[in-house]
Amino acid sequence: MLGLAAPAYADYTSPIYPTLKACNDARPKYASSWTKPQACHPMYNWDGTKVIGYAFLVKTQG
């Protein structure tokens, strides 16, 4: 029996960068014909009291 598989597109989060500048500098490396990096945003520690770095969402597009 043949089935239709969904395309393998999944959004993912970048590694955490130590500074906002490092995060913004890394964003172009994630841009391609099928991926689009979003804006950098702060990442917090487990209880939300301290910024531990910056990351961004990489959106995939079909």
Biopython code that builds the backbone (N, CA, C, O; Angstrom):
import numpy as np
from Bio.PDB.StructureBuilder import StructureBuilder

atoms = [
    (1, "MET", "N", (0.839, -1.184, 0.000)),
    (1, "MET", "CA", (0.000, 0.000, 0.000)),
    (1, "MET", "C", (0.885, 1.249, 0.000)),
    (1, "MET", "O", (1.841, 1.343, 0.770)),
    (2, "LEU", "N", (0.563, 2.182, -0.852)),
    (2, "LEU", "CA", (1.328, 3.406, -0.923)),
    (2, "LEU", "C", (0.645, 4.509, -0.114)),
    (2, "LEU", "O", (-0.576, 4.659, -0.135)),
    (3, "GLY", "N", (1.464, 5.265, 0.591)),
    (3, "GLY", "CA", (0.926, 6.397, 1.338)),
    (3, "GLY", "C", (1.634, 7.667, 0.909)),
    (3, "GLY", "O", (2.697, 7.624, 0.289)),
    (4, "LEU", "N", (1.044, 8.774, 1.238)),
    (4, "LEU", "CA", (1.659, 10.057, 0.921)),
    (4, "LEU", "C", (2.372, 10.589, 2.155)),
    (4, "LEU", "O", (1.756, 10.792, 3.202)),
    (5, "ALA", "N", (3.651, 10.808, 2.026)),
    (5, "ALA", "CA", (4.423, 11.337, 3.154)),
    (5, "ALA", "C", (4.351, 12.862, 3.141)),
    (5, "ALA", "O", (4.336, 13.494, 2.084)),
    (6, "ALA", "N", (4.307, 13.423, 4.322)),
    (6, "ALA", "CA", (4.332, 14.882, 4.442)),
    (6, "ALA", "C", (5.745, 15.370, 4.130)),
    (6, "ALA", "O", (6.714, 14.664, 4.407)),
    (7, "PRO", "N", (5.874, 16.552, 3.566)),
    (7, "PRO", "CA", (7.213, 17.068, 3.307)),
    (7, "PRO", "C", (7.997, 17.232, 4.601)),
    (7, "PRO", "O", (7.420, 17.504, 5.653)),
    (8, "ALA", "N", (9.278, 17.070, 4.524)),
    (8, "ALA", "CA", (10.124, 17.123, 5.720)),
    (8, "ALA", "C", (10.524, 18.556, 6.043)),
    (8, "ALA", "O", (11.712, 18.876, 6.088)),
    (9, "TYR", "N", (9.565, 19.393, 6.262)),
    (9, "TYR", "CA", (9.840, 20.780, 6.642)),
    (9, "TYR", "C", (9.545, 20.925, 8.121)),
    (9, "TYR", "O", (8.466, 20.557, 8.585)),
    (10, "ALA", "N", (10.479, 21.447, 8.844)),
    (10, "ALA", "CA", (10.261, 21.665, 10.272)),
    (10, "ALA", "C", (11.030, 22.907, 10.701)),
    (10, "ALA", "O", (12.210, 23.054, 10.384)),
    (11, "ASP", "N", (10.368, 23.786, 11.413)),
    (11, "ASP", "CA", (11.049, 24.961, 11.942)),
    (11, "ASP", "C", (11.943, 24.516, 13.098)),
    (11, "ASP", "O", (11.634, 23.549, 13.793)),
    (12, "TYR", "N", (13.029, 25.214, 13.294)),
    (12, "TYR", "CA", (13.909, 24.866, 14.398)),
    (12, "TYR", "C", (14.568, 26.118, 14.952)),
    (12, "TYR", "O", (14.605, 27.161, 14.299)),
    (13, "THR", "N", (15.085, 25.996, 16.163)),
    (13, "THR", "CA", (15.745, 27.111, 16.825)),
    (13, "THR", "C", (17.247, 27.006, 16.625)),
    (13, "THR", "O", (17.819, 25.917, 16.671)),
    (14, "SER", "N", (17.870, 28.138, 16.405)),
    (14, "SER", "CA", (19.322, 28.180, 16.234)),
    (14, "SER", "C", (20.016, 27.819, 17.547)),
    (14, "SER", "O", (19.375, 27.720, 18.593)),
    (15, "PRO", "N", (21.339, 27.623, 17.477)),
    (15, "PRO", "CA", (22.096, 27.527, 18.745)),
    (15, "PRO", "C", (21.963, 28.843, 19.512)),
    (15, "PRO", "O", (21.569, 29.858, 18.939)),
    (16, "ILE", "N", (22.284, 28.828, 20.780)),
    (16, "ILE", "CA", (22.238, 30.053, 21.589)),
    (16, "ILE", "C", (23.579, 30.767, 21.455)),
    (16, "ILE", "O", (24.639, 30.171, 21.648)),
    (17, "TYR", "N", (23.511, 32.052, 21.122)),
    (17, "TYR", "CA", (24.712, 32.876, 20.970)),
    (17, "TYR", "C", (24.869, 33.761, 22.194)),
    (17, "TYR", "O", (23.873, 34.172, 22.790)),
    (18, "PRO", "N", (26.116, 34.066, 22.581)),
    (18, "PRO", "CA", (26.330, 34.802, 23.831)),
    (18, "PRO", "C", (25.888, 36.262, 23.804)),
    (18, "PRO", "O", (25.564, 36.830, 24.847)),
    (19, "THR", "N", (25.874, 36.871, 22.621)),
    (19, "THR", "CA", (25.480, 38.286, 22.535)),
    (19, "THR", "C", (24.493, 38.469, 21.389)),
    (19, "THR", "O", (24.387, 37.629, 20.495)),
    (20, "LEU", "N", (23.780, 39.575, 21.436)),
    (20, "LEU", "CA", (22.827, 39.885, 20.372)),
    (20, "LEU", "C", (23.574, 40.102, 19.053)),
    (20, "LEU", "O", (23.089, 39.709, 17.991)),
    (21, "LYS", "N", (24.740, 40.719, 19.120)),
    (21, "LYS", "CA", (25.523, 40.939, 17.897)),
    (21, "LYS", "C", (25.928, 39.605, 17.269)),
    (21, "LYS", "O", (25.811, 39.434, 16.055)),
    (22, "ALA", "N", (26.398, 38.670, 18.075)),
    (22, "ALA", "CA", (26.796, 37.362, 17.550)),
    (22, "ALA", "C", (25.589, 36.650, 16.933)),
    (22, "ALA", "O", (25.717, 35.982, 15.906)),
    (23, "CYS", "N", (24.445, 36.791, 17.547)),
    (23, "CYS", "CA", (23.217, 36.183, 17.028)),
    (23, "CYS", "C", (22.868, 36.791, 15.670)),
    (23, "CYS", "O", (22.606, 36.066, 14.710)),
    (24, "ASN", "N", (22.865, 38.113, 15.596)),
    (24, "ASN", "CA", (22.537, 38.772, 14.329)),
    (24, "ASN", "C", (23.564, 38.466, 13.241)),
    (24, "ASN", "O", (23.210, 38.335, 12.069)),
    (25, "ASP", "N", (24.835, 38.352, 13.628)),
    (25, "ASP", "CA", (25.885, 38.033, 12.661)),
    (25, "ASP", "C", (25.706, 36.624, 12.095)),
    (25, "ASP", "O", (26.076, 36.373, 10.948)),
    (26, "ALA", "N", (25.147, 35.706, 12.876)),
    (26, "ALA", "CA", (24.983, 34.320, 12.439)),
    (26, "ALA", "C", (23.748, 34.117, 11.565)),
    (26, "ALA", "O", (23.687, 33.143, 10.814)),
    (27, "ARG", "N", (22.780, 34.998, 11.643)),
    (27, "ARG", "CA", (21.516, 34.803, 10.916)),
    (27, "ARG", "C", (21.681, 34.577, 9.416)),
    (27, "ARG", "O", (21.023, 33.688, 8.876)),
    (28, "PRO", "N", (22.535, 35.344, 8.707)),
    (28, "PRO", "CA", (22.651, 35.114, 7.252)),
    (28, "PRO", "C", (23.107, 33.703, 6.892)),
    (28, "PRO", "O", (22.798, 33.217, 5.804)),
    (29, "LYS", "N", (23.837, 33.038, 7.788)),
    (29, "LYS", "CA", (24.308, 31.672, 7.506)),
    (29, "LYS", "C", (23.140, 30.685, 7.414)),
    (29, "LYS", "O", (23.276, 29.611, 6.828)),
    (30, "TYR", "N", (22.012, 31.048, 7.986)),
    (30, "TYR", "CA", (20.853, 30.155, 7.997)),
    (30, "TYR", "C", (19.851, 30.481, 6.898)),
    (30, "TYR", "O", (18.814, 29.826, 6.795)),
    (31, "ALA", "N", (20.142, 31.471, 6.086)),
    (31, "ALA", "CA", (19.232, 31.860, 5.004)),
    (31, "ALA", "C", (19.551, 31.038, 3.757)),
    (31, "ALA", "O", (20.710, 30.928, 3.355)),
    (32, "SER", "N", (18.526, 30.471, 3.159)),
    (32, "SER", "CA", (18.698, 29.730, 1.912)),
    (32, "SER", "C", (17.397, 29.816, 1.131)),
    (32, "SER", "O", (16.482, 30.549, 1.507)),
    (33, "SER", "N", (17.325, 29.072, 0.057)),
    (33, "SER", "CA", (16.100, 29.097, -0.740)),
    (33, "SER", "C", (14.935, 28.443, 0.009)),
    (33, "SER", "O", (13.775, 28.663, -0.340)),
    (34, "TRP", "N", (15.232, 27.651, 1.024)),
    (34, "TRP", "CA", (14.140, 26.991, 1.758)),
    (34, "TRP", "C", (14.133, 27.276, 3.244)),
    (34, "TRP", "O", (13.298, 26.729, 3.964)),
    (35, "THR", "N", (15.035, 28.114, 3.729)),
    (35, "THR", "CA", (15.003, 28.504, 5.139)),
    (35, "THR", "C", (15.084, 30.017, 5.258)),
    (35, "THR", "O", (15.716, 30.691, 4.444)),
    (36, "LYS", "N", (14.431, 30.534, 6.289)),
    (36, "LYS", "CA", (14.418, 31.981, 6.525)),
    (36, "LYS", "C", (14.572, 32.235, 8.021)),
    (36, "LYS", "O", (13.671, 31.927, 8.801)),
    (37, "PRO", "N", (15.715, 32.800, 8.422)),
    (37, "PRO", "CA", (15.895, 33.082, 9.850)),
    (37, "PRO", "C", (15.017, 34.246, 10.301)),
    (37, "PRO", "O", (14.882, 35.244, 9.593)),
    (38, "GLN", "N", (14.433, 34.112, 11.463)),
    (38, "GLN", "CA", (13.603, 35.159, 12.049)),
    (38, "GLN", "C", (14.477, 36.062, 12.924)),
    (38, "GLN", "O", (15.695, 35.887, 12.962)),
    (39, "ALA", "N", (13.881, 37.009, 13.614)),
    (39, "ALA", "CA", (14.628, 37.935, 14.464)),
    (39, "ALA", "C", (15.199, 37.233, 15.688)),
    (39, "ALA", "O", (14.634, 36.257, 16.182)),
    (40, "CYS", "N", (16.328, 37.745, 16.169)),
    (40, "CYS", "CA", (16.923, 37.209, 17.396)),
    (40, "CYS", "C", (16.066, 37.619, 18.596)),
    (40, "CYS", "O", (15.479, 38.700, 18.619)),
    (41, "HIS", "N", (16.012, 36.744, 19.573)),
    (41, "HIS", "CA", (15.295, 37.072, 20.807)),
    (41, "HIS", "C", (16.070, 36.501, 21.994)),
    (41, "HIS", "O", (16.806, 35.526, 21.844)),
    (42, "PRO", "N", (15.907, 37.103, 23.171)),
    (42, "PRO", "CA", (16.652, 36.630, 24.339)),
    (42, "PRO", "C", (16.167, 35.252, 24.795)),
    (42, "PRO", "O", (14.979, 34.939, 24.727)),
    (43, "MET", "N", (17.110, 34.446, 25.258)),
    (43, "MET", "CA", (16.798, 33.144, 25.847)),
    (43, "MET", "C", (17.076, 33.276, 27.342)),
    (43, "MET", "O", (18.108, 33.809, 27.747)),
    (44, "TYR", "N", (16.147, 32.785, 28.151)),
    (44, "TYR", "CA", (16.258, 32.942, 29.601)),
    (44, "TYR", "C", (16.615, 31.628, 30.286)),
    (44, "TYR", "O", (16.444, 30.547, 29.722)),
    (45, "ASN", "N", (17.115, 31.746, 31.515)),
    (45, "ASN", "CA", (17.391, 30.555, 32.309)),
    (45, "ASN", "C", (16.072, 29.896, 32.714)),
    (45, "ASN", "O", (14.998, 30.381, 32.358)),
    (46, "TRP", "N", (16.154, 28.809, 33.446)),
    (46, "TRP", "CA", (14.985, 27.976, 33.722)),
    (46, "TRP", "C", (13.835, 28.703, 34.387)),
    (46, "TRP", "O", (12.677, 28.359, 34.151)),
    (47, "ASP", "N", (14.120, 29.702, 35.213)),
    (47, "ASP", "CA", (13.010, 30.393, 35.884)),
    (47, "ASP", "C", (12.734, 31.787, 35.314)),
    (47, "ASP", "O", (11.973, 32.559, 35.898)),
    (48, "GLY", "N", (13.347, 32.107, 34.182)),
    (48, "GLY", "CA", (13.034, 33.347, 33.497)),
    (48, "GLY", "C", (13.590, 34.605, 34.114)),
    (48, "GLY", "O", (13.092, 35.696, 33.835)),
    (49, "THR", "N", (14.615, 34.487, 34.951)),
    (49, "THR", "CA", (15.140, 35.665, 35.639)),
    (49, "THR", "C", (16.411, 36.214, 35.021)),
    (49, "THR", "O", (16.799, 37.340, 35.332)),
    (50, "LYS", "N", (17.076, 35.454, 34.150)),
    (50, "LYS", "CA", (18.354, 35.903, 33.611)),
    (50, "LYS", "C", (18.457, 35.530, 32.137)),
    (50, "LYS", "O", (18.128, 34.410, 31.747)),
    (51, "VAL", "N", (18.916, 36.479, 31.320)),
    (51, "VAL", "CA", (19.152, 36.204, 29.903)),
    (51, "VAL", "C", (20.453, 35.414, 29.803)),
    (51, "VAL", "O", (21.494, 35.854, 30.291)),
    (52, "ILE", "N", (20.387, 34.241, 29.167)),
    (52, "ILE", "CA", (21.585, 33.402, 29.036)),
    (52, "ILE", "C", (22.183, 33.464, 27.633)),
    (52, "ILE", "O", (23.238, 32.880, 27.385)),
    (53, "GLY", "N", (21.530, 34.156, 26.728)),
    (53, "GLY", "CA", (22.034, 34.293, 25.369)),
    (53, "GLY", "C", (20.896, 34.661, 24.439)),
    (53, "GLY", "O", (19.801, 35.015, 24.877)),
    (54, "TYR", "N", (21.176, 34.571, 23.139)),
    (54, "TYR", "CA", (20.184, 34.945, 22.128)),
    (54, "TYR", "C", (20.094, 33.861, 21.069)),
    (54, "TYR", "O", (21.088, 33.223, 20.723)),
    (55, "ALA", "N", (18.889, 33.666, 20.563)),
    (55, "ALA", "CA", (18.671, 32.668, 19.517)),
    (55, "ALA", "C", (17.575, 33.169, 18.591)),
    (55, "ALA", "O", (16.924, 34.175, 18.871)),
    (56, "PHE", "N", (17.375, 32.462, 17.489)),
    (56, "PHE", "CA", (16.334, 32.834, 16.547)),
    (56, "PHE", "C", (15.705, 31.583, 15.973)),
    (56, "PHE", "O", (16.317, 30.515, 15.945)),
    (57, "LEU", "N", (14.474, 31.732, 15.516)),
    (57, "LEU", "CA", (13.760, 30.636, 14.879)),
    (57, "LEU", "C", (14.125, 30.621, 13.403)),
    (57, "LEU", "O", (14.178, 31.668, 12.758)),
    (58, "VAL", "N", (14.376, 29.426, 12.870)),
    (58, "VAL", "CA", (14.627, 29.276, 11.444)),
    (58, "VAL", "C", (13.377, 28.643, 10.855)),
    (58, "VAL", "O", (13.044, 27.501, 11.172)),
    (59, "LYS", "N", (12.689, 29.384, 10.000)),
    (59, "LYS", "CA", (11.464, 28.896, 9.365)),
    (59, "LYS", "C", (11.815, 28.212, 8.058)),
    (59, "LYS", "O", (12.630, 28.712, 7.283)),
    (60, "THR", "N", (11.198, 27.071, 7.820)),
    (60, "THR", "CA", (11.377, 26.416, 6.529)),
    (60, "THR", "C", (10.189, 26.749, 5.658)),
    (60, "THR", "O", (9.066, 26.888, 6.142)),
    (61, "GLN", "N", (10.443, 26.875, 4.376)),
    (61, "GLN", "CA", (9.370, 27.219, 3.445)),
    (61, "GLN", "C", (9.373, 26.227, 2.288)),
    (61, "GLN", "O", (10.431, 25.842, 1.791)),
    (62, "GLY", "N", (8.204, 25.824, 1.875)),
    (62, "GLY", "CA", (8.093, 24.814, 0.833)),
    (62, "GLY", "C", (8.153, 25.372, -0.550)),
    (62, "GLY", "O", (8.070, 24.621, -1.523)),
]
sb = StructureBuilder()
sb.init_structure("model")
sb.init_model(0)
sb.init_chain("A")
sb.init_seg("    ")
for serial, (resi, resn, name, xyz) in enumerate(atoms, 1):
    if name == "N":
        sb.init_residue(resn, " ", resi, " ")
    sb.init_atom(name, np.array(xyz, "f"), 0.0, 1.0, " ", f" {name:<3s}", serial, name[0])
structure = sb.get_structure()
